[in-house]
Amino acid sequence: MITRIALPCFLLAACQTTTDPADGGFFAGVSGIATGAYDDRIEAAEGDVATAQARNDALAAQIRSSESELAQLKLKILQQRDAIGGGDPATAARIDRVLNAKPQGTTAEAQLQALQRSISDARALSADLARLSG
């Protein structure tokens, strides 16, 4: 009698079409555990988390590097400003704008883009100040 009940249950479990534990009910769950499909899903999710963490770590390193580069450029601009005596009012305003810029973003990617724009502005200003002192 038990084999008459057990055989159809195992046959139904073999008909599973999803490996998502939220779908499929009891028999799909038994099949997912028996076939290792759940373990495969866990390994894939852990791999996705590791990839995202590596991406976040690389982005954080880029942000730190950009912040350092911007600080060095601001120091150079201060030195150049002192060397030329401040320049005309438009140049002085541009210097103040670049030195007082606080690049921010709502996400790490946006923060990095804001830093890169500030670095670009600072490089351009530094080049112009070098020409003025030159």
JOSULPE-V958708 format. One record per residue. N is the residue number from 0. RES is the residue in one small letter. SS is DSSP state (@ for helix, = for strand, . for the rest). NEAR is the number of other C-alpha atoms within 8 Angstrom. Layout:
N_RES_SS_NEAR / N_RES_SS_NEAR
//
This chain:
0_m_._4 / 1_i_@_5 / 2_t_@_6 / 3_r_@_7 / 4_i_@_8 / 5_a_@_8 / 6_l_@_8 / 7_p_@_8 / 8_c_@_9 / 9_f_@_8 / 10_l_@_8 / 11_l_@_9 / 12_a_@_11 / 13_a_._7 / 14_c_._6 / 15_q_._11 / 16_t_._6 / 17_t_._7 / 18_t_._11 / 19_d_._7 / 20_p_._10 / 21_a_._5 / 22_d_._8 / 23_g_._12 / 24_g_@_8 / 25_f_@_6 / 26_f_@_11 / 27_a_@_15 / 28_g_@_10 / 29_v_@_9 / 30_s_@_11 / 31_g_@_12 / 32_i_@_10 / 33_a_@_7 / 34_t_@_6 / 35_g_._8 / 36_a_@_10 / 37_y_@_11 / 38_d_@_8 / 39_d_@_8 / 40_r_@_9 / 41_i_@_8 / 42_e_@_8 / 43_a_@_8 / 44_a_@_8 / 45_e_@_8 / 46_g_@_8 / 47_d_@_8 / 48_v_@_8 / 49_a_@_8 / 50_t_@_8 / 51_a_@_8 / 52_q_@_8 / 53_a_@_8 / 54_r_@_8 / 55_n_@_8 / 56_d_@_8 / 57_a_@_8 / 58_l_@_11 / 59_a_@_9 / 60_a_@_8 / 61_q_@_9 / 62_i_@_12 / 63_r_@_8 / 64_s_@_8 / 65_s_@_12 / 66_e_@_9 / 67_s_@_8 / 68_e_@_9 / 69_l_@_12 / 70_a_@_8 / 71_q_@_8 / 72_l_@_12 / 73_k_@_11 / 74_l_@_8 / 75_k_@_9 / 76_i_@_13 / 77_l_@_8 / 78_q_@_8 / 79_q_@_12 / 80_r_@_12 / 81_d_@_8 / 82_a_@_8 / 83_i_@_10 / 84_g_._6 / 85_g_._9 / 86_g_._8 / 87_d_._6 / 88_p_@_6 / 89_a_@_6 / 90_t_@_9 / 91_a_@_10 / 92_a_@_8 / 93_r_@_9 / 94_i_@_11 / 95_d_@_8 / 96_r_@_8 / 97_v_@_11 / 98_l_@_7 / 99_n_@_6 / 100_a_._7 / 101_k_._4 / 102_p_._8 / 103_q_._8 / 104_g_._10 / 105_t_._6 / 106_t_._6 / 107_a_@_10 / 108_e_@_8 / 109_a_@_10 / 110_q_@_13 / 111_l_@_13 / 112_q_@_8 / 113_a_@_11 / 114_l_@_14 / 115_q_@_9 / 116_r_@_8 / 117_s_@_12 / 118_i_@_12 / 119_s_@_8 / 120_d_@_9 / 121_a_@_13 / 122_r_@_9 / 123_a_@_8 / 124_l_@_11 / 125_s_@_12 / 126_a_@_8 / 127_d_@_8 / 128_l_@_12 / 129_a_@_9 / 130_r_@_7 / 131_l_@_7 / 132_s_@_8 / 133_g_._4
//
